[in-house]
Amino acid sequence: MSLGVTLIVDGVPRRADANATLAASLLAAGITAFRRDLGGHPRAPLCGMGTCFECRVTVDGVADVRACLEPVRDGMRIETGK
């Protein structure tokens, strides 16, 4: 693993592997709630290939980005549904 980028996740800097997807990086950081459903229940990646849409987060102000398909970039700002 090459810890080469810094992500800002819900205002907290986190180091991540430069070759990973955003979903993998969030899970490796111990973040398991990527968003909340309409009932307020936490949701996280299910399929890992962009089909289920459960891993949606806000990236650099853009809502509903599928984290399992998004490669990490240094300085990305991610907002989860906590």
Secondary structure by P-SEA (a helix, b strand, c coil): cccccccccccbbbbbcccccaaaaaaaacccccccccccccccccccccccccbbbbccccccccccccccccbbbbbccc
